[in-house]
Amino acid sequence: MIGILLPVEYVGYYRSAYNIVGAIAGFVSIPAVLFPVFVQLEGKDLKRAFDRAFKYSAIISFPVVFGLMALSKELIKLVYGVEYLKAVPVLTVLSLLILRSSLGFWGVIFNAKEKPEYPVYVTFIAMIMNIVLNYFLILKWGIVGASIATIISNVFSWLSLAILSKRMFGIFFKVDHLVKPLSAGFVIFIILRILKFEDLLIEIIYVSICIGIYFLLLFALRGITLDDFEYLKNIFFSREEN
């Protein structure tokens, strides 16, 4: 639709931003890995496994999203060059797709419980919504409008499946598991936006320090606790022994 409604070069700008988001989302996506686990679990065991997986996935994904938003210009310049700077606002918006990927447990749960038709129905409705939104938003805001349409349709799909999951299986996310990493991540976003460095090595060190600050803030907010560290340590060492 971008190619139909806008000059063809804008397809390249949009695709460049989408490719970066897709590549990063692949590194932080947990749901697909947990499909065999969810197949075997029922009742309270399934809910506990979901809570843990959702919490840790949110902890990982929010700093990635905010970091990508804050450093979108630098990343576009590094990967594609200054000729693609028109893709920066698109990358900033599409960064939110990482949350859709890393927190997209609903489709996995429905498939594990042999109810794959529900994600199909919701995805079809979201696709129609995306087409309609694309037409109006591309005409209004260009490729940024296309990225906004993508985010809106994905949010609709995610929330719809979340509500269905709660009604059918009693499985739903805890608000704290979203709010606390979101709050800590937003602080990091502000820090990254305020301070900028031209030297790549200094920028890498700076980002590493911000990651440390993020986890300290999260610990202070009790978004992550000593119990979580103990839990992860037990999993890690048990796998090493096996």
Buried (B, 14 or more C-beta within 10 A) or exposed (E): EBEEBBEEEBBBBBBBBBBBBEEBBEEBBBBEEBBEBBBEBEEEEBBEBBBBBBBBBBBBBBBBBBBBBBBBBBBBBEBBEEEBBBBBBBBBBBBBBBBBBBBBBBBBBBBBBEBEEBBEEBBEEBEEBBEEBBBEBBEEBBBBBBBBBBBBBBBBBBEBBBEBBEEEBEBBBEEEBBEBBBBBBEBBBEBBEEEEEEEEEEBEEBBEEBBEBBBEBBBEBEBBEEEBEEEEEEEEEEEEEE
